Structures are given as C-alpha cells and as structure tokens.
Amino acid sequence: MATPRYHINVFFSPEDKAYIADVPDLKFCSAHGATPEKAVREVMIAIDLWIAAAKAHGRRVPKPRYRPVIYAAAS
C-alpha cells in the first residue's frame, strides 16, 4: 500500500541553523536538513517510520487532513 500524501510545512530555524520539515497530521513527526530539499527527504523517511511504529503498536494512522487556509481561500 502506498504511503498517504501528507502536507509538509518547511521553514528555516535560526536557532537550529537548519530547515525543519514538519507533518501537522502526524504528531511529533518532523526532520531537519541543511536545505529545504534535504529536510523534505528526511521527513519522507520519518513519515514511513512514524506509520510503521504506529501500526506495530496498534495505533491509528490518521488520514491526511491538514490543509492550510491559503488553499481553501484559493478554491
């Protein structure tokens, strides 16, 4: 089964001196990288691991629901 497509927020953290990629639908699922692209690559791995861990512990895997307001305003 294919991994659902979750929304990923990417931002630069001056404190960490790195780009952070965060998945709002998956609590505590995030990663970092020296570039936005590296952060996204890392969080894609984190998503797969997050889902595998949830399934291994019999926890529910949420469906992708997060949608920034900007997308709703544009529709």
PyMOL commands that set and color helices and strands:
alter all, ss='L'
color gray80, all
select helices_A, chain A and resi 36-56+69-74
alter helices_A, ss='H'
color red, helices_A
select strands_A, chain A and resi 9-13+18-22+30-33
alter strands_A, ss='S'
color yellow, strands_A
deselect
rebuild
show_as cartoon
